[in-house]
């Protein structure tokens, strides 16, 4: 499954086991709701704003958690300057068609994926 996590397309595989292997408690993985998963991502982004680039396994585990609790396959989490609480990290969630994500993956693999391309393909089209 393809998942857009901020500026990276991640291929999700492994399910709950990879989330647990990434350090998430098994109980959290089993019992968390969507709002818990969002807060977990906000916390991780507050600590490491470039999570998908610096810790792709953790980003993939969190992406799987979000996807397993909803139909979400695209997220944008942005911490404000001087972020003090995880809840202050802003976010957008979306369900994007597979053809769009596949096209973004091709661009990523060829080194042509930019924030502008992502914004045009995903976030502006959702706002319209």
C-alpha positions as CSV (number, residue, x, y, z in Angstrom):
1,X,0.0,0.0,0.0
2,X,1.3,3.5,-0.9
3,X,1.1,6.2,1.7
4,X,2.1,9.9,1.4
5,X,3.8,11.0,4.6
6,X,4.5,14.7,4.3
7,X,7.0,14.8,1.4
8,X,7.7,11.0,1.0
9,X,5.8,8.2,-0.5
10,X,6.1,5.1,1.7
11,X,5.2,1.6,0.8
12,X,3.5,0.1,3.8
13,X,4.0,-3.6,4.6
14,X,4.3,-5.7,7.7
15,X,1.2,-4.5,9.5
16,X,1.0,-4.5,13.2
17,X,4.3,-6.5,13.6
18,X,6.4,-3.8,11.9
19,X,4.7,-1.1,14.2
20,X,5.6,-3.2,17.2
21,X,9.1,-3.8,15.9
22,X,9.6,0.0,15.5
23,X,9.1,0.4,19.2
24,X,5.4,0.9,19.6
25,X,3.9,-1.0,22.6
26,X,1.8,-3.9,21.4
27,X,-1.0,-2.8,23.6
28,X,-1.0,0.6,22.0
29,X,-1.0,-0.9,18.5
30,X,-3.9,-3.2,19.4
31,X,-6.1,-0.7,21.2
32,X,-5.4,2.8,19.8
33,X,-8.1,4.7,18.0
34,X,-7.6,7.2,15.2
35,X,-7.2,10.1,17.6
36,X,-4.5,8.2,19.5
37,X,-2.6,7.5,16.2
38,X,-2.8,11.2,15.3
39,X,-1.4,12.3,18.6
40,X,1.4,9.7,18.3
41,X,2.3,11.2,14.9
42,X,2.1,14.8,16.3
43,X,4.4,13.7,19.1
44,X,6.9,12.1,16.7
45,X,6.9,15.1,14.4
46,X,7.4,17.5,17.3
47,X,10.5,15.6,18.2
48,X,11.7,15.1,14.7
49,X,10.1,17.3,12.0
50,X,11.6,15.4,9.1
51,X,10.5,12.1,10.5
52,X,9.9,10.4,7.1
53,X,13.4,11.3,5.9
54,X,15.3,10.7,9.2
55,X,13.4,7.7,10.6
56,X,11.5,6.1,7.7
57,X,10.7,2.9,9.6
58,X,9.0,4.8,12.4
59,X,7.1,7.0,9.8
60,X,6.0,3.8,8.1
61,X,4.8,2.3,11.4
62,X,2.9,5.4,12.2
63,X,1.4,5.6,8.7
64,X,0.3,2.0,9.0
65,X,-1.4,2.8,12.3
66,X,-3.3,5.7,10.7
67,X,-4.2,3.7,7.7
68,X,-5.4,0.8,9.8
69,X,-7.8,3.0,11.7
70,X,-9.2,4.8,8.7
71,X,-9.1,5.2,4.9
72,X,-6.3,7.8,5.2
73,X,-3.4,7.3,2.8
74,X,-2.0,10.8,2.8
75,X,-0.9,13.1,5.7
76,X,0.7,16.4,6.2
77,X,2.0,17.2,9.7
78,X,3.7,20.6,10.3
79,X,5.0,21.8,13.6
80,X,4.8,25.5,14.3
81,X,7.9,27.4,15.2
82,X,8.6,27.0,18.9
83,X,6.2,24.1,19.2
84,X,5.6,23.3,22.9
85,X,2.9,20.6,22.8
86,X,2.2,17.7,20.4
87,X,-1.3,19.0,20.0
88,X,0.1,22.2,18.5
89,X,1.4,20.3,15.4
90,X,-1.0,21.0,12.6
91,X,-2.1,18.3,10.3
92,X,-4.2,17.4,7.2
93,X,-5.5,14.0,6.4
94,X,-6.7,12.7,3.1
95,X,-7.7,9.7,1.0
96,X,-6.0,10.0,-2.4
97,X,-6.6,7.7,-5.4
98,X,-3.9,5.1,-6.0
99,X,-3.1,6.4,-9.5
100,X,-2.1,9.8,-7.9
101,X,0.1,8.1,-5.3
102,X,1.6,5.8,-7.9
103,X,2.5,8.8,-10.1
104,X,4.1,10.5,-7.1
105,X,6.1,7.3,-6.3
106,X,7.4,7.3,-9.9
107,X,8.5,10.9,-9.5
108,X,10.1,10.1,-6.1
109,X,12.0,7.2,-7.6
110,X,13.4,9.4,-10.4
111,X,14.3,12.2,-8.0
112,X,11.6,14.6,-9.3
113,X,9.2,14.7,-6.3
114,X,9.0,18.2,-4.9
115,X,6.7,19.8,-2.3
116,X,5.2,21.8,-5.2
117,X,4.4,18.6,-7.1
118,X,2.8,17.1,-4.0
119,X,0.9,20.2,-3.2
120,X,-0.5,20.4,-6.7
121,X,-1.4,16.7,-7.0
122,X,-2.8,16.2,-3.5
123,X,-3.5,19.2,-1.2
124,X,-4.7,21.7,-3.8
125,X,-7.0,19.2,-5.5
126,X,-8.6,18.3,-2.1
127,X,-9.2,21.9,-1.3
128,X,-10.9,22.5,-4.6
